[in-house]
């Protein structure tokens, strides 16, 4: 499991029961940022071989609801999960291969963007997804 992260303490602080599947799911997402559910299931099974798909889905939902994971779903993509939750960062997605990387807040502090009209909402977050080609996909083919 990931070194230096106190998953047990994180679960207890969030008021969640500490279970082997939840610990393994936190570890899997920590080791594979922006992972799709199937990758989380495979990585979780390295530590809890008999864990069911449903248990992993339930853990992902509980951990996301508790604020320990963040769920992102860029247009045309499956849901993905990450442990970076304590800030208001954004993402860049490769149009070719689908790779995703974190992008720190573009300007200022959260929510980073100020709408022309907030319609009376108390805005606390802005979600921005940048699209382009990753370094691997933007290189011209070598001859």
Buried (B, 14 or more C-beta within 10 A) or exposed (E): EEEEEEBEEBBEEBEBEEBEBBBBBBBBBBBBBBBBBEBBBEBBBEBBEEBEEEBBBBBBEBBBEBEBBBBBEBEEBEBBBBBEEEEBBBBBBBEEEBBBEEEEBEEEEEBBBEEEEEEEEEEEEBEBBEEEBBEEEEEEEEE
